[in-house]
Amino acid sequence: MFRSLTTIAALLACSSALAAEPVVVPEFSFDTNENFALSVMLQAQVIDGLIEAGHIVLDQHMVAREVGEAAIDRCVENPACPQSVLPRLPAQVAVVVKIAREGTTLVGHVELWEQSRTSAMEVRDIPIAPGNEHLFVHEVSTATTELIRRLPPSTNESLMAAARIVSGQGAAAGGATPPMPRPVAPQPVMPQPSLAPVIKPVEPGPIAPVPKPQVYPQPQPYPQPQPYPQTSYPQPVPAPQPGYPQPVQPGYPVQPAPTGYPPQGYPPQPQPAFVDLDGEGRKNKHRGPTPGRANAAVDYGQTDIRQALEGTGLKYRHVIGVEGNLRNSGMDPRDWLYKATPHSGRLVFEPRVGIGIGDTDRQADVRVEIVDGQKTAEWYQEGPLPGRRVRGGIFVGYAPVAYFDIGAMIGLQYGKRYFTTGYYRRIGANEDEATSDLLAVDAIQFVAQPRVRGYIIPTGPAKPFLFVGADIRTFDNYQIAQPADVTYPVPVGGVVPGFVGGGGLLIDPSPIVGFFAEGAYIRHFGLRASAADYLVWTHTKPPPPTGSESTITIVGGVQFRL
């Protein structure tokens, strides 16, 4: 129903005749039951392609309501179909398809019919490669559009009759215009969550008053010792008064300073208290032991580590996998965090940039055959080429334990696209071939890598690591400027799956920031990982592009842990 309403709306909007031509598409036939599901899928994709091109599609059920089921059933095997059906419908063109296997190759037999002819105007046998069914759909849609372009446009009465058939009113129904689709209220746009860290402002605390310096009275002079004639030992030193520094006089032993005062006799200076700004012990900017904390070893014993972390700002998730290292260190958990710099319980965010060496470029060669001014065949080949290009991306992941993290890298691989065009032309007995120069344009490929990374040494400033994962590379269709007298086939984009593995080294100067460098080897698989040609070409072929089906990457960047 949505397609019919869309078609009627397009007609009422006065679209051009070429963009709204009725096309009859009977059900696709098939040779064996194993090809039934494929024929249904291809028929749906061909119908969608014709509708996207602006045409009005009359399928099997719509046509059967007008001419009867027997006249349109199994159109390929029916000798009277579709030449006896088209004159009874407001359509000039019919597309009749049968899916069959010839040897080991699956072939789509396509017949394009025109209303005034008693035989098919064009017949094609198109190979259907597994995983590339879209190429078959593209060629059928293109051939149908080219046939319609050569025919005179349909009248407004035919277009309205076709619209009534689609809406279920029948071609003979008149009067009321098919109803327009009811407008749908726009859905509210929900805000997307941001991956950027939210930094909470730090509320300034109360300013501690500056302590008033205490004024100490000047020490009273002590009497000079008087040596006894009978001995060389000094006389006893009188005890100092409380609150006064102990002077050091020649010949006298040093007495201990009063309790609470340093040996120099000055009052103790106030020490700054440790302030945990974010509740997790990460805002301590000093290096070494935290001020105000004794440096004595901590004996954790059999104590639950969660109890030992209370009041330190650390959570248990920060020590998962390295709890034994904390116990054996004998350090306060906050000092241990700055020394060990573990990754447990952290969200990992890595901007990265580097170079890719291998299959970073691609090349396509397209050809057409022209006989007596008409295009009779087309062909192209496409595949990877070796290169050395810049790449970059962003990795986002999470470290559930200190030994590994898991996430995905999304990025871009810069490269080049090379292509040539050419044709074989025959007019009467004269033949000639022409090929363009090799052209190059800048291009990018989208890269996605879900991966798992394991740290060989999970604590300390230097952490070597290994990683494995999948590599999914995607590129879009080629862009070819079409000349006025001929239409070249357009090589389509695709997806190249693969496997990635490698290793590197991470340097952690702090618990939340690190710097890394890594190297990786990517192995590409699938049909688009190597050169392949499409359709049939019996004339001179250029050499296919040759790639290595692999890429080596060298990447560096900064790792942030939240």
C-alpha positions, -999 to 999 in steps of 0.1 A, spaced: 0 0 0 29 24 8 43 19 -28 9 26 -44 4 58 -23 39 69 -32 33 64 -69 -1 83 -69 16 112 -50 43 113 -76 18 114 -104 -3 142 -88 30 161 -83 33 162 -122 66 143 -124 81 138 -159 70 110 -181 103 92 -180 103 92 -142 69 77 -140 65 50 -167 44 19 -159 64 -14 -160 49 -49 -158 69 -73 -136 55 -108 -134 67 -132 -108 102 -145 -114 103 -181 -125 129 -207 -112 141 -241 -124 143 -259 -90 129 -254 -56 163 -245 -41 163 -213 -62 128 -203 -50 139 -181 -21 166 -164 -43 140 -156 -71 117 -140 -45 145 -119 -31 158 -108 -65 122 -99 -77 117 -77 -46 151 -60 -52 143 -54 -89 109 -39 -80 125 -16 -54 152 -5 -79 125 4 -105 105 23 -80 136 42 -68 142 51 -105 107 67 -105 87 40 -124 52 26 -116 56 -12 -111 26 -34 -119 34 -67 -102 18 -102 -106 -12 -96 -83 -21 -62 -97 -20 -75 -133 -40 -106 -124 -69 -84 -112 -71 -69 -147 -64 -98 -171 -70 -129 -149 -45 -152 -132 -42 -177 -161 -30 -150 -186 0 -139 -164 8 -171 -145 44 -185 -152 49 -159 -179 83 -174 -191 67 -207 -200 34 -191 -213 39 -185 -251 11 -158 -251 27 -139 -222 34 -110 -221 26 -100 -257 -11 -107 -252 -12 -90 -218 6 -57 -225 -21 -44 -249 -47 -48 -222 -27 -28 -197 -17 9 -195 20 -1 -198 45 -2 -227 72 -24 -211 74 -58 -193 103 -74 -175 102 -113 -176 129 -132 -156 138 -168 -149 164 -179 -125 182 -211 -135 215 -229 -130 236 -236 -161 263 -261 -149 279 -245 -118 268 -210 -127 236 -193 -116 222 -173 -145 193 -148 -147 175 -151 -180 160 -116 -186 136 -107 -214 125 -70 -220 92 -67 -239 77 -37 -257 39 -35 -263 40 -32 -301 63 -62 -307 55 -99 -308 89 -110 -295 113 -98 -268 130 -65 -277 161 -75 -257 173 -108 -241 201 -111 -216 217 -140 -197 233 -124 -166 255 -144 -142 246 -141 -106 276 -144 -83 270 -153 -47 272 -123 -25 270 -99 -55 233 -102 -63 231 -64 -63 251 -64 -96 223 -84 -113 196 -61 -99 216 -30 -111 219 -43 -146 182 -53 -149 171 -18 -137 196 0 -160 185 -20 -190 148 -14 -183 155 24 -179 174 25 -212 146 7 -230 120 32 -216 142 61 -227 139 50 -263 101 48 -262 76 77 -264 62 88 -231 29 75 -218 -2 97 -219 -17 112 -187 -47 88 -191 -23 58 -191 -5 70 -160 -37 76 -141 -50 42 -151 -18 26 -139 -21 45 -106 -57 32 -102 -45 -4 -107 -18 1 -81 -43 15 -56 -67 -14 -63 -95 6 -81 -89 -10 -115 -79 6 -148 -115 12 -159 -125 30 -127 -128 68 -131 -139 98 -112 -123 101 -79 -85 106 -77 -67 80 -56 -63 92 -21 -31 108 -10 -13 92 20 -22 107 53 6 129 67 24 114 96 35 136 125 73 139 127 88 119 155 107 138 181 145 137 178 160 121 209 193 135 220 222 111 214 244 103 244 279 119 241 311 99 246 330 129 258 338 129 295 318 152 317 341 173 338 324 186 370 336 219 382 354 218 415 337 238 442 363 259 461 366 250 497 369 273 526 402 290 529 420 280 561 430 310 582 467 317 583 480 308 617 495 337 637 532 331 644 539 326 680 564 350 696 589 333 718 609 353 743 646 355 738 665 327 756 682 337 787 720 335 785 735 306 803 765 311 825 798 301 810 811 268 824 838 270 849 864 243 847 874 226 879 911 224 884 909 187 894 890 174 863 885 182 826 848 173 826 823 202 821 799 212 847 763 200 845 740 220 822 709 234 838 676 222 824 661 246 799 627 262 805 598 247 786 591 263 752 627 275 747 652 261 722 682 242 735 714 262 728 744 243 718 774 255 737 809 242 732 818 215 757 781 207 766 761 176 755 731 183 733 698 179 752 666 167 734 643 195 723 609 199 740 581 177 729 564 189 697 593 211 685 619 203 659 656 202 669 661 237 655 637 251 680 611 264 655 574 256 658 560 229 634 547 242 601 511 232 591 510 205 564 485 206 535 457 180 538 451 155 509 421 167 489 403 140 467 387 162 441 368 135 421 362 109 447 386 84 431 420 96 441 430 107 406 436 145 412 467 141 434 492 161 413 523 154 434 548 127 428 560 104 455 543 98 489 512 118 496 517 147 520 504 140 555 507 102 552 534 82 569 557 63 546 557 32 568 548 -1 551 512 -12 551 505 -48 562 473 -59 545 474 -94 559 442 -112 554 421 -80 554 394 -77 527 409 -54 501 376 -35 499 380 -24 536 416 -13 529 404 9 500 378 27 522 386 64 525 413 64 498 391 74 468 399 41 450 372 16 440 375 -22 440 372 -21 402 405 -3 400 424 -33 415 407 -62 398 434 -85 385 462 -69 404 450 -72 440 480 -94 448 504 -67 435 488 -42 459 491 -65 489 527 -73 482 537 -37 476 530 -27 513 521 8 500 492 30 507 466 24 479 469 60 466 507 58 463 505 23 447 481 37 421 506 62 409 534 37 408 516 7 392 492 27 369 468 -2 364 439 0 338 413 -19 357 378 -4 357 387 23 332 370 36 300 397 38 273 397 65 246 425 66 220 429 90 191 454 75 168 472 81 135 497 62 114 504 47 80 490 17 61 513 -3 37 496 -27 14 462 -28 -3 452 8 2 444 17 -34 419 3 -59 416 2 -97 387 -4 -121 386 -9 -159 352 -4 -177 344 -13 -213 314 -12 -236 306 -28 -270 288 -7 -296 275 -23 -328 259 -1 -354 254 28 -329 237 6 -302 254 -6 -270 253 -44 -271 275 -54 -242 293 -40 -212 321 -53 -188 343 -42 -160 370 -55 -137 379 -41 -103 404 -49 -75 430 -37 -50 464 -21 -57 494 -18 -33 502 16 -18 515 34 12 489 59 26 480 77 58 453 63 81 437 74 114 409 66 138 395 65 173 395 35 197 369 33 224 369 4 249 367 -7 285 392 -26 307 372 -50 330 405 -62 345 441 -50 344 452 -77 319 431 -68 289 406 -44 274 379 -48 247 365 -23 223 364 -11 187 384 12 165 366 33 139 387 51 113 396 61 77 422 47 53 433 73 28 441 60 -7 438 64 -45 413 51 -71 426 45 -106 403 37 -136 403 35 -174 374 35 -198 372 21 -233 350 7 -261 349 -17 -290 329 -3 -319 317 -20 -351 299 -2 -379 292 -26 -408 326 -43 -415 347 -16 -398 360 -23 -363 380 -2 -339 389 -1 -301 399 28 -279 411 30 -243 415 61 -221 446 70 -201 449 58 -165 431 83 -143 435 88 -106 414 104 -79 417 107 -41 395 83 -21 389 70 14 379 36 28 360 33 61 376 9 86 361 -8 116 381 -31 139 365 -48 170 395 -60 189 407 -75 222 440 -63 237 460 -81 263 488 -66 284 517 -89 290 528 -68 320 497 -51 335 515 -28 360 543 -3 359 552 25 335 559 3 305 533 -22 293 539 -44 262 507 -57 247 493 -80 220 459 -77 203 436 -96 178 404 -87 161 384 -84 129 390 -59 101 360 -46 81 369 -23 52 341 -5 32 343 16 0 316 32 -21 307 32 -58 330 47 -84 321 80 -98 324 81 -136 315 111 -158 292 96 -185 296 109 -221 265 119 -241 266 91 -267 273 60 -244 267 48 -209 296 30 -191 289 5 -163 296 19 -128 318 -4 -106 299 -7 -73 314 -4 -38 318 -33 -14 329 -47 19 363 -64 25 364 -85 57 396 -96 73 416 -105 104 440 -82 123 467 -91 148 497 -72 162 514 -58 193 530 -27 207 542 -8 238 523 16 261 541 41 283 521 53 313 534 84 330 502 86 351 471 65 359 449 84 334 472 92 304 496 70 283 514 71 250 515 41 227 529 27 194 518 -5 177 522 -25 145 496 -48 130 491 -72 101 457 -74 84 448 -103 61 419 -96 37 393 -122 26 363 -124 3 355 -117 -33 366 -80 -32 399 -88 -16 414 -96 -50 407 -86 -86 375 -99 -102 356 -91 -135 319 -89 -140 298 -97 -170 311 -112 -203 337 -95 -226 350 -113 -257 375 -85 -268 409 -74 -256 411 -72 -218 435 -51 -198 457 -68 -172 438 -71 -138 450 -51 -108 473 -71 -85 472 -67 -48 487 -86 -19 454 -92 0 470 -78 31 480 -45 48 506 -37 74 499 -7 97 522 13 120 502 35 143 508 57 174 486 78 196 476 89 231 455 68 255 431 85 280 415 64 308 385 77 326 
